[in-house]
Amino acid sequence: MFRNLIGPRAVIRPTLTLPTVVAPSAIARWSKRGYASEAEEKDLVIIGGGVAGYVAAIKAGQEGLKVACIEKRGTLGGTCLNVGCIPSKALLNNSHLYHQILHDTKNRGIDVGDVKLNLGQMMKAKDTAVSGLTKGIEFLFKKNNVEYIKGTGAFTGEHEIKVNLSEGGEQTVTAKNIIIATGSEATPFPGLEIDEKRIITSTGAIALDKVPESMVVIGGGIIGLEMGSVWSRLGAKVTVVEFLGQIGGPGMDAEISKAAQKTLKKQGIEFKLNTKVLGGDTSGEKIKLDVEAAKGGKQETLDADVVLVAIGRRPYTAGLGLENIGLETDDKGRLVIDSEYRTKIPHIRVIGDCTFGPMLAHKAEEEGVAAIEYIKKGYGHVNYGAIPSVMYTHPEVAWVGQNEQEVKASGVKYKVGTFPFSANSRAKTNLDSEGLVKIIADAETDRILGVHIIGPSAGELIAEGTLAIEYGASSEDIGRTSHAHPTLSEAFKEAAMATYGKAIHF
Ligand SMILES: Cc1cc2nc3c(=O)[nH]c(=O)nc-3n(C[C@H](O)[C@H](O)[C@H](O)COP(=O)(O)OP(=O)(O)OC[C@H]3O[C@@H](n4cnc5c(N)ncnc54)[C@H](O)[C@@H]3O)c2cc1C
C-alpha cells in the first residue's frame, strides 16, 4: 500500500506572531495543526524551482494535487534556465555564427564586409532568451494552479517548512508530501577564490563584459569545453587543463573524445591532458597557475587573464535545515533516496542534481514527472540506461547508453558499426561533414548497447539512438527503417547497417 497518501492534510499559513504570554506547548500544538483557511491547504510542497522542481510542480498541478513551489532565486527555472543550459547555448549558437561568418563564408559564395563583435548585444540576446523562458514557467505555474512562493525554505519539522520570503517576512508551510529539488553548485577549486570576474565558474563565463586575451579552463568536461569554445571563438586564447587522459569526462567514448579533441584543437583550443593544477597566484596583472604532470614530475606556470574553474558540480543542500529532521547526505553531498525517490522519511522525496545520477536537466525533468506519479499513483518510470548526454561544441558530441570502454570492461561480446559524415550527402551539401556515428551492439542479440555521435546536430540525432535503446532495438531494426533523404539521420541508419552488415555509401 502506498503510505504517502495517508497523513495530515497539508496547510500553508503565514507564521503567527504570538503574544509572549502564549505557552510553548500551545505554540507546538498550533504549529502542528496549522491555522490556515481550507483554501490554502496543500498536498505537496516542493523546495527548489529548477527543472526538477518546476516540472514536478506542473505535473502535480495537472494531477490535481494542491501544490506550492518555493524558489529563492527570484526567477524560476533554476541553474538550467538562468545560468546553465539556456544562456550557455545562446552564447554557443551566436559565437558559432560569428566564428562562421569570420572563417567560413568565402567558399560558400558569401562575401562579407567588416565583421565586428558586439559582445553587449550578444549578452542581451542571451538575457532575452533566459527571461522569456523563465517567465514562461511562471505562466505555466498559473495555468496549472501551482502556488509560487518566492523565498528560501528550511525544514522546521518533517511536515513543516519555514520560508524566509524574498520580499521580507516569513511564512510557514506545512504539507503532506515534500519534494527537495535544491540542485547543485559549482565545485570550488581549493586555493582559488571565485570572484566571477577573473577566477570564474560557468556563471561568470556566461557574463564576462569583455573578451579576455587568455583564458585557462581547469577541467576538460562538457561545461569547460562549451564555455572554452565560446570564448575561443570570440578571440580568447584558451588552454584547457585536464587531470584525466581524455576530454569530455569519463562517459564519453574514448574514440569520439579523441576526435573531439582533434577538431577543437584545429579551432585553436590548446589542451594539457594528464595535468593537474597545483595552485594559482592572482596578485599580478596576469593570473599565474602552477601545473604539473598528473603523475608528478614536470612543472610549469601558465599565465591567464581569466581562469574558469570547471571541475564539476556538487549537490546543494545548504541552509535547508536537514539537521532539524535528521536527514543526512552521503560523502558526495547527495541526499540518499530509494528507487521511488523517498528519503528515510517516506513522505520527503528528492529529485534532480541534489541526489544520485547524472547532473542533467532532462534527467531532473524525468524525475520530476516520475516522483509525482509515485505520489499520485504509486508507480513511476525513469530509464537511467537511456539518458542522453550532449556537448554543444561544434561539431556537437552526443551519446546514449554504454561507451566502448564500458562494454569491453563488462565482458559482453560486441560489434561496432561506424559511418562518417564525410560520406553523408546532407553533411557534404552543408559543407559541414566532420565527425561520425558509432553504434555498439551485442554480438549475439544485435541489441544496441550504445550510440555515439560527433558531428553536425549530434544533439538532435541522438534522440533516435535514445528511442532505439528505450525500445530495445537491434541495429538491424534501425538499418531497415527508412530515413528521409538527404538528411543527417541517414548517417545513423548507415552506421546501423555497418553494425550488422555493410553500409551502402562508405
Ligand atoms: C553552464 C551549465 C550548462 C549546462 N548545460 C546543460 C545542458 O546543456 N543540458 C543539460 O541537460 N544540463 C545542463 N546543465 C545542468 C543542468 O543545469 C542541471 O542538471 C539542472 O539545472 C538540474 O536541475 P535541478 O532542478 O536539480 O537543480 P537547479 O536547476 O540547480 O535548481 C535548484 C533550484 O533550487 C533553488 N533552491 C536551492 N535551495 C533552496 C531553498 N532552500 N529554498 C528555495 N529554493 C532553493 C535554487 O535557487 C535553484 O533555482 C548545465 C549546467 C551548467 C552550470
Ligand as a Chemical Component Dictionary entry (heavy atoms), coordinates in Angstrom:
data_LIG
# 
_chem_comp.id                   LIG 
_chem_comp.type                 NON-POLYMER 
_chem_comp.pdbx_formal_charge   0 
_chem_comp.three_letter_code    LIG 
# 
loop_
_chem_comp_atom.comp_id 
_chem_comp_atom.atom_id 
_chem_comp_atom.alt_atom_id 
_chem_comp_atom.type_symbol 
_chem_comp_atom.charge 
_chem_comp_atom.model_Cartn_x 
_chem_comp_atom.model_Cartn_y 
_chem_comp_atom.model_Cartn_z 
_chem_comp_atom.pdbx_ordinal 
LIG C1  C1  C 0 26.875 26.151 -17.539 1  
LIG C2  C2  C 0 25.956 24.968 -17.444 2  
LIG C3  C3  C 0 25.459 24.414 -18.582 3  
LIG C4  C4  C 0 24.598 23.335 -18.515 4  
LIG N1  N1  N 0 24.126 22.819 -19.674 5  
LIG C5  C5  C 0 23.305 21.762 -19.639 6  
LIG C6  C6  C 0 22.777 21.234 -20.836 7  
LIG O1  O1  O 0 23.049 21.725 -21.937 8  
LIG N2  N2  N 0 21.935 20.188 -20.758 9  
LIG C7  C7  C 0 21.613 19.617 -19.553 10 
LIG O2  O2  O 0 20.859 18.649 -19.545 11 
LIG N3  N3  N 0 22.088 20.098 -18.394 12 
LIG C8  C8  C 0 22.922 21.164 -18.407 13 
LIG N4  N4  N 0 23.382 21.681 -17.237 14 
LIG C9  C9  C 0 22.972 21.033 -15.968 15 
LIG C10 C10 C 0 21.578 21.487 -15.545 16 
LIG O3  O3  O 0 21.563 22.879 -15.435 17 
LIG C11 C11 C 0 21.197 20.844 -14.229 18 
LIG O4  O4  O 0 21.326 19.450 -14.323 19 
LIG C12 C12 C 0 19.761 21.167 -13.853 20 
LIG O5  O5  O 0 19.602 22.554 -13.713 21 
LIG C13 C13 C 0 19.382 20.467 -12.552 22 
LIG O6  O6  O 0 18.100 20.840 -12.177 23 
LIG P1  P1  P 0 17.655 20.851 -10.641 24 
LIG O7  O7  O 0 16.256 21.310 -10.637 25 
LIG O8  O8  O 0 18.006 19.578 -9.992  26 
LIG O9  O9  O 0 18.583 21.943 -9.942  27 
LIG P2  P2  P 0 18.730 23.512 -10.227 28 
LIG O10 O10 O 0 18.454 23.829 -11.624 29 
LIG O11 O11 O 0 20.062 23.872 -9.667  30 
LIG O12 O12 O 0 17.570 24.171 -9.355  31 
LIG C14 C14 C 0 17.564 24.162 -7.980  32 
LIG C15 C15 C 0 16.856 25.415 -7.526  33 
LIG O13 O13 O 0 16.610 25.318 -6.128  34 
LIG C16 C16 C 0 16.731 26.603 -5.557  35 
LIG N5  N5  N 0 16.984 26.423 -4.123  36 
LIG C17 C17 C 0 18.046 25.826 -3.533  37 
LIG N6  N6  N 0 17.885 25.816 -2.192  38 
LIG C18 C18 C 0 16.710 26.420 -1.937  39 
LIG C19 C19 C 0 15.987 26.695 -0.747  40 
LIG N7  N7  N 0 16.443 26.329 0.445   41 
LIG N8  N8  N 0 14.803 27.349 -0.849  42 
LIG C20 C20 C 0 14.309 27.732 -2.066  43 
LIG N9  N9  N 0 14.944 27.485 -3.220  44 
LIG C21 C21 C 0 16.125 26.823 -3.157  45 
LIG C22 C22 C 0 17.902 27.214 -6.311  46 
LIG O14 O14 O 0 17.849 28.630 -6.240  47 
LIG C23 C23 C 0 17.678 26.686 -7.724  48 
LIG O15 O15 O 0 16.982 27.613 -8.517  49 
LIG C24 C24 C 0 24.235 22.784 -17.261 50 
LIG C25 C25 C 0 24.722 23.354 -16.088 51 
LIG C26 C26 C 0 25.574 24.433 -16.169 52 
LIG C27 C27 C 0 26.092 25.031 -14.902 53 
# 
loop_
_chem_comp_bond.comp_id 
_chem_comp_bond.atom_id_1 
_chem_comp_bond.atom_id_2 
_chem_comp_bond.value_order 
_chem_comp_bond.pdbx_ordinal 
LIG C1  C2  SING 1  
LIG C2  C3  SING 2  
LIG C2  C26 DOUB 3  
LIG C3  C4  DOUB 4  
LIG C4  N1  SING 5  
LIG C4  C24 SING 6  
LIG N1  C5  DOUB 7  
LIG C5  C6  SING 8  
LIG C5  C8  SING 9  
LIG C6  O1  DOUB 10 
LIG C6  N2  SING 11 
LIG N2  C7  SING 12 
LIG C7  O2  DOUB 13 
LIG C7  N3  SING 14 
LIG N3  C8  DOUB 15 
LIG C8  N4  SING 16 
LIG N4  C9  SING 17 
LIG N4  C24 SING 18 
LIG C9  C10 SING 19 
LIG C10 O3  SING 20 
LIG C10 C11 SING 21 
LIG C11 O4  SING 22 
LIG C11 C12 SING 23 
LIG C12 O5  SING 24 
LIG C12 C13 SING 25 
LIG C13 O6  SING 26 
LIG O6  P1  SING 27 
LIG P1  O7  DOUB 28 
LIG P1  O8  SING 29 
LIG P1  O9  SING 30 
LIG O9  P2  SING 31 
LIG P2  O10 DOUB 32 
LIG P2  O11 SING 33 
LIG P2  O12 SING 34 
LIG O12 C14 SING 35 
LIG C14 C15 SING 36 
LIG C15 O13 SING 37 
LIG C15 C23 SING 38 
LIG O13 C16 SING 39 
LIG C16 N5  SING 40 
LIG C16 C22 SING 41 
LIG N5  C17 SING 42 
LIG N5  C21 SING 43 
LIG C17 N6  DOUB 44 
LIG N6  C18 SING 45 
LIG C18 C19 SING 46 
LIG C18 C21 DOUB 47 
LIG C19 N7  SING 48 
LIG C19 N8  DOUB 49 
LIG N8  C20 SING 50 
LIG C20 N9  DOUB 51 
LIG N9  C21 SING 52 
LIG C22 O14 SING 53 
LIG C22 C23 SING 54 
LIG C23 O15 SING 55 
LIG C24 C25 DOUB 56 
LIG C25 C26 SING 57 
LIG C26 C27 SING 58 
# 
